[in-house]
Amino acid sequence: MIYAFRYALGRKTYAVRDVCDCLISNWDELGLISKKLIHKEIIEFRERYVKIGLGQNDNAWDEILNLKV
């Protein structure tokens, strides 16, 4: 799942929704380290790239950030 997550982060494709749905469905099965890593990478991506227009699919990533770690 981490591989798919990293692939989808920053893309403008249906894969983002698919990956987010998969993460949401399996969130309780992920370990604490994986959850923290996913949250950290979304936040870091936004800090780096949203200002240059790569912040598409923000709603999908917001759903992941709203999941409890």
Biotite code that builds the C-alpha atoms (Angstrom):
import biotite.structure as struc

atoms = struc.array([
    struc.Atom([0.000, 0.000, 0.000], chain_id="A", res_id=1, res_name="MET", atom_name="CA", element="C"),
    struc.Atom([2.877, 2.392, 0.707], chain_id="A", res_id=2, res_name="ILE", atom_name="CA", element="C"),
    struc.Atom([4.121, 1.903, -2.856], chain_id="A", res_id=3, res_name="TYR", atom_name="CA", element="C"),
    struc.Atom([0.681, 2.684, -4.295], chain_id="A", res_id=4, res_name="ALA", atom_name="CA", element="C"),
    struc.Atom([0.310, 5.664, -1.964], chain_id="A", res_id=5, res_name="PHE", atom_name="CA", element="C"),
    struc.Atom([3.640, 7.137, -3.075], chain_id="A", res_id=6, res_name="ARG", atom_name="CA", element="C"),
    struc.Atom([2.722, 6.566, -6.713], chain_id="A", res_id=7, res_name="TYR", atom_name="CA", element="C"),
    struc.Atom([-0.594, 8.385, -6.325], chain_id="A", res_id=8, res_name="ALA", atom_name="CA", element="C"),
    struc.Atom([0.597, 11.330, -4.246], chain_id="A", res_id=9, res_name="LEU", atom_name="CA", element="C"),
    struc.Atom([0.776, 14.343, -6.538], chain_id="A", res_id=10, res_name="GLY", atom_name="CA", element="C"),
    struc.Atom([-0.845, 12.705, -9.542], chain_id="A", res_id=11, res_name="ARG", atom_name="CA", element="C"),
    struc.Atom([-3.902, 13.850, -11.447], chain_id="A", res_id=12, res_name="LYS", atom_name="CA", element="C"),
    struc.Atom([-5.464, 10.470, -12.095], chain_id="A", res_id=13, res_name="THR", atom_name="CA", element="C"),
    struc.Atom([-8.191, 8.138, -10.919], chain_id="A", res_id=14, res_name="TYR", atom_name="CA", element="C"),
    struc.Atom([-5.464, 6.222, -9.068], chain_id="A", res_id=15, res_name="ALA", atom_name="CA", element="C"),
    struc.Atom([-5.626, 8.808, -6.292], chain_id="A", res_id=16, res_name="VAL", atom_name="CA", element="C"),
    struc.Atom([-9.230, 7.963, -5.478], chain_id="A", res_id=17, res_name="ARG", atom_name="CA", element="C"),
    struc.Atom([-8.541, 4.231, -5.726], chain_id="A", res_id=18, res_name="ASP", atom_name="CA", element="C"),
    struc.Atom([-5.531, 4.448, -3.401], chain_id="A", res_id=19, res_name="VAL", atom_name="CA", element="C"),
    struc.Atom([-7.355, 6.647, -0.892], chain_id="A", res_id=20, res_name="CYS", atom_name="CA", element="C"),
    struc.Atom([-10.334, 4.279, -0.848], chain_id="A", res_id=21, res_name="ASP", atom_name="CA", element="C"),
    struc.Atom([-7.966, 1.366, -0.262], chain_id="A", res_id=22, res_name="CYS", atom_name="CA", element="C"),
    struc.Atom([-6.173, 3.202, 2.541], chain_id="A", res_id=23, res_name="LEU", atom_name="CA", element="C"),
    struc.Atom([-9.475, 4.132, 4.196], chain_id="A", res_id=24, res_name="ILE", atom_name="CA", element="C"),
    struc.Atom([-10.756, 0.551, 3.955], chain_id="A", res_id=25, res_name="SER", atom_name="CA", element="C"),
    struc.Atom([-7.572, -0.878, 5.434], chain_id="A", res_id=26, res_name="ASN", atom_name="CA", element="C"),
    struc.Atom([-6.535, 1.913, 7.820], chain_id="A", res_id=27, res_name="TRP", atom_name="CA", element="C"),
    struc.Atom([-7.176, -0.142, 10.953], chain_id="A", res_id=28, res_name="ASP", atom_name="CA", element="C"),
    struc.Atom([-4.905, -2.879, 9.610], chain_id="A", res_id=29, res_name="GLU", atom_name="CA", element="C"),
    struc.Atom([-1.947, -0.536, 9.082], chain_id="A", res_id=30, res_name="LEU", atom_name="CA", element="C"),
    struc.Atom([0.658, -0.189, 11.785], chain_id="A", res_id=31, res_name="GLY", atom_name="CA", element="C"),
    struc.Atom([1.265, 3.049, 13.650], chain_id="A", res_id=32, res_name="LEU", atom_name="CA", element="C"),
    struc.Atom([4.545, 3.706, 11.824], chain_id="A", res_id=33, res_name="ILE", atom_name="CA", element="C"),
    struc.Atom([2.853, 3.342, 8.419], chain_id="A", res_id=34, res_name="SER", atom_name="CA", element="C"),
    struc.Atom([0.006, 5.652, 9.412], chain_id="A", res_id=35, res_name="LYS", atom_name="CA", element="C"),
    struc.Atom([2.409, 8.311, 10.662], chain_id="A", res_id=36, res_name="LYS", atom_name="CA", element="C"),
    struc.Atom([4.525, 7.979, 7.525], chain_id="A", res_id=37, res_name="LEU", atom_name="CA", element="C"),
    struc.Atom([1.515, 8.444, 5.250], chain_id="A", res_id=38, res_name="ILE", atom_name="CA", element="C"),
    struc.Atom([0.338, 11.523, 7.161], chain_id="A", res_id=39, res_name="HIS", atom_name="CA", element="C"),
    struc.Atom([3.873, 12.969, 7.195], chain_id="A", res_id=40, res_name="LYS", atom_name="CA", element="C"),
    struc.Atom([4.375, 12.492, 3.460], chain_id="A", res_id=41, res_name="GLU", atom_name="CA", element="C"),
    struc.Atom([1.025, 14.094, 2.568], chain_id="A", res_id=42, res_name="ILE", atom_name="CA", element="C"),
    struc.Atom([1.841, 17.119, 4.721], chain_id="A", res_id=43, res_name="ILE", atom_name="CA", element="C"),
    struc.Atom([5.374, 17.409, 3.312], chain_id="A", res_id=44, res_name="GLU", atom_name="CA", element="C"),
    struc.Atom([4.090, 17.105, -0.237], chain_id="A", res_id=45, res_name="PHE", atom_name="CA", element="C"),
    struc.Atom([1.643, 19.917, 0.343], chain_id="A", res_id=46, res_name="ARG", atom_name="CA", element="C"),
    struc.Atom([4.291, 22.139, 1.872], chain_id="A", res_id=47, res_name="GLU", atom_name="CA", element="C"),
    struc.Atom([6.554, 21.628, -1.144], chain_id="A", res_id=48, res_name="ARG", atom_name="CA", element="C"),
    struc.Atom([4.294, 21.385, -4.157], chain_id="A", res_id=49, res_name="TYR", atom_name="CA", element="C"),
    struc.Atom([0.843, 22.886, -3.646], chain_id="A", res_id=50, res_name="VAL", atom_name="CA", element="C"),
    struc.Atom([2.177, 26.390, -4.227], chain_id="A", res_id=51, res_name="LYS", atom_name="CA", element="C"),
    struc.Atom([3.257, 25.386, -7.753], chain_id="A", res_id=52, res_name="ILE", atom_name="CA", element="C"),
    struc.Atom([-0.111, 23.895, -8.657], chain_id="A", res_id=53, res_name="GLY", atom_name="CA", element="C"),
    struc.Atom([0.291, 20.221, -7.823], chain_id="A", res_id=54, res_name="LEU", atom_name="CA", element="C"),
    struc.Atom([-2.351, 20.174, -5.098], chain_id="A", res_id=55, res_name="GLY", atom_name="CA", element="C"),
    struc.Atom([-5.030, 18.388, -7.069], chain_id="A", res_id=56, res_name="GLN", atom_name="CA", element="C"),
    struc.Atom([-7.127, 15.767, -5.318], chain_id="A", res_id=57, res_name="ASN", atom_name="CA", element="C"),
    struc.Atom([-6.800, 17.603, -2.027], chain_id="A", res_id=58, res_name="ASP", atom_name="CA", element="C"),
    struc.Atom([-10.185, 16.348, -0.841], chain_id="A", res_id=59, res_name="ASN", atom_name="CA", element="C"),
    struc.Atom([-9.076, 12.743, -1.170], chain_id="A", res_id=60, res_name="ALA", atom_name="CA", element="C"),
    struc.Atom([-5.882, 13.401, 0.796], chain_id="A", res_id=61, res_name="TRP", atom_name="CA", element="C"),
    struc.Atom([-7.836, 15.383, 3.398], chain_id="A", res_id=62, res_name="ASP", atom_name="CA", element="C"),
    struc.Atom([-9.861, 12.246, 4.067], chain_id="A", res_id=63, res_name="GLU", atom_name="CA", element="C"),
    struc.Atom([-6.653, 10.370, 4.842], chain_id="A", res_id=64, res_name="ILE", atom_name="CA", element="C"),
    struc.Atom([-5.330, 13.158, 7.072], chain_id="A", res_id=65, res_name="LEU", atom_name="CA", element="C"),
    struc.Atom([-8.610, 13.056, 9.013], chain_id="A", res_id=66, res_name="ASN", atom_name="CA", element="C"),
    struc.Atom([-8.114, 9.379, 9.876], chain_id="A", res_id=67, res_name="LEU", atom_name="CA", element="C"),
    struc.Atom([-6.920, 8.792, 13.415], chain_id="A", res_id=68, res_name="LYS", atom_name="CA", element="C"),
    struc.Atom([-3.275, 7.818, 13.912], chain_id="A", res_id=69, res_name="VAL", atom_name="CA", element="C"),
])
